[in-house]
Amino acid sequence: MSFMENVFTELERKVERVASAIKRLKEENSKLRSGNQELNQRLRELKAAESGSDGTSKELKSRIAQLENERDSLVELKKRVETRLEAILSQFEWLER
């Protein structure tokens, strides 16, 4: 194999790894969005139930706080995934130059 063939082969491997990482991150992002939507729906349901009840409001407030924390964690994870994806894409753009 010539030097250029080796360079192209290595570049092709890197592109395949980047494409695989992008695919994985997109899937992860999709799952996070879905989870976030589910949490938001459950949160709305709990808030609606809270406004209509009196004896269980402490339990509901606790559950709402847990769900809000979980949602915040998912939002933070989503931001990190987006940051990682942007970094990979910028590296890929650098490789294209």
Secondary structure as GFF3:
##gff-version 3
##sequence-region A 1 97
A	DSSP	alpha_helix	3	51	.	.	.	ID=ss1
A	DSSP	alpha_helix	57	96	.	.	.	ID=ss2
###
